Structures are given as C-alpha cells and as structure tokens.
Amino acid sequence: MSKFYEIEPTLESYWRSVILFGRNVASYKFALAKSLYDLKDSGQTLIALDQLAVPFAKHITEHLQGCDKQGTSESSRFLNVCRQFNQQAISHDKLLETTVQLGFNNVIDAFHNVHNQELPQRFFIDERKTKGGIVLTDSFFQLGESLHYESLTQETEARWRLVETAWELNLPRHLVQVSYQESTGIFIADNKLRRVPVTLAKPALNGYQKGRCFYCFKEITIESDQAHSADVDHFFPHILRQCDADKPVNGVANLVLACLDCNRGKQGKFEKLPSIKLLERLHSRNEYLITSHHPLRETLIAQTGLTQQQRQGFLQDAYDCATLYCGSSQKWQPSQQGTAIF
C-alpha cells in the first residue's frame, strides 16, 4: 500500500506500513518489531542475533501462552521449541540457541517488504553474514524520538492480537466478525461458535489514521491514562438503526478516532451527520483496512461488500438513510487543524 506512506512519507508511516500491511504468515514480524522497541535504549547500533533472541523469544513464548496459533503453517520447528519451553521441557539457554538458529530465518529478510515492494526507508540493515546480527539505522532511532512512538508500541500489540485471533478462530472456515463493545472499549471477535475479547479499539484503529483525528487531522493520543485521550466515535450515529436495525453501527467500518473537540466540544459532532466529504474520507480509511489482513479485512468485506464499488454503495446507502433521520441541514464538518494525510 504505497499510497499510505506516499501521502505523508514520514518514518512513522513507513513503520506503520510494515505493521499494518506487511504479509502475515507468522507472528515473527510483530515479535521482531517489539524486540526492536525493547532494544532501542541499549545504546548499541549492532544487535547480535544472540542479543536479539532474548526479547524475540520472550514475546513469542508469552503470546503462545495466550494463543497457541502463531502462524498459518501446520507445524513449525521453532514454535514447537517455544512450546516446549513454556511446558518447562527445555532450558532458557536451549530456547535462545534455537531462536538464533531458526527464529530469524525469514523475518529479517521480509521485514521491510510491503505488498511485494521494498520500503524506501530501512530501520535496520541485515549484517548477519559479516557481523552476526543487524545494524539499527538512524531512521530507527529517529523513530524512537517521535511523538507517536508510544502509540506505535501499542498499535503493534493490537495488530498482533487481531491477527492471532483470526488464526485461532480458524478463519476463513468460520468467518470472524469483529465488533466494538462500547462498555469496555474492546473489539470482540465472533466466529458464530464463540466470542472472545481481542484488543482495545484505539490502538487497533490509530495506525490507519496515522495518529490524527479522523475529522480535523489534529494529533491525538490513545494513552488510556491521559485526560485528553481520543474518543472512539461512530461516524453514523446510533439513530441510523431507526432506519435499519441490522446496520452495523458498532462495526469496524463505522468507527473512527476523534479528538475531544470534534466529538464532544462546543462545536462538536455529537449526533450530527458528517459532511459528504467526510463520507469519502471514511471510504478511503476503510480501503486501507481492506488492504490490510484479517480479521478487520474480512469483517469489512462481509459488512460492506466484496468490491470497492459495492462498499462505496453501502456507505452511500447508509448516508442517505441517516439523512432522513438526522435531517439534511444537520451536516457537520469541523475546520481542518492539520495536513490531510489519509
């Protein structure tokens, strides 16, 4: 999804492209990203594989305890060793030794590849053959100093949880639907056989909006302990259900992150219907989600249509319906507070 980072070619956009749009056949990409977060303050640029193995194995084994499905392959020698460690059948030293041997075979090569294209920015250089590890670049350290860095760590964990939940619930044999539970702020995955909490909605959505308010593009925070943390807002208000009770008001396609001013400030949206320009922006945001991988992708397609034309039609139909109940004179759009970046 080159458009995602070409609109705003920042380090954060490149990094988010890896996390959101990189291929998912195993969870190693997320474990590597989280390992780099852990090693950012080590003061080193050369990270030997045996050093990288410590946080990498830790993140994999911890996630295996919560969800045994960490890839699409039927079997994995590396994951089997991680499971043996969790069962206390092997030592920590054996775990790290195997991680060095097997854990990085593909993920280091593939990390910067997004939709079969190499990113123009690299966060590390592969020096395994000459120096026995990877070399962190200036771009990675600059990323670590950005205002959005803490959000990136949460987004990576949220993304990992979404992907492993899809695997665990056996998608696509049982289509996973993801909905928002307002009382907890959590996405719930449902494959018609069981419902499981997945992850907090804010970090799961924030990356696609690049840390900005959906409506005005002001920078937002998703930190739950911050007084001004962004709201999860329903683009179409709940009144839409008066038109059709089956409209997915709490579906992913209708959820955006908004700053407090836009959502409930003096000139806020509240129950007003956003302008047609903002409807077009919602479609563009949803297409980013579509080009990402399940379960958000599968949920959106199931709720809004198989093709882009069908999805546009779905949103326009909902918009026309909402207009009948909200009134054509109630269209709302705030003044822009930042650069349009999605």
Beta strands, then each sheet from edge to edge (+ up, - down):
strand 1: 46-48
strand 2: 113-114
strand 3: 117-118
strand 4: 124-127
strand 5: 133-136
strand 6: 177-181
strand 7: 186-190
strand 8: 195-200
strand 9: 231-234
strand 10: 255-258
strand 11: 273-274
strand 12: 331-332
sheet 1: 1+ 5- 4+
sheet 2: 2+ 3-
sheet 3: 6+ 7- 8+
sheet 4: 9+ 10-
sheet 5: 11+ 12+
end
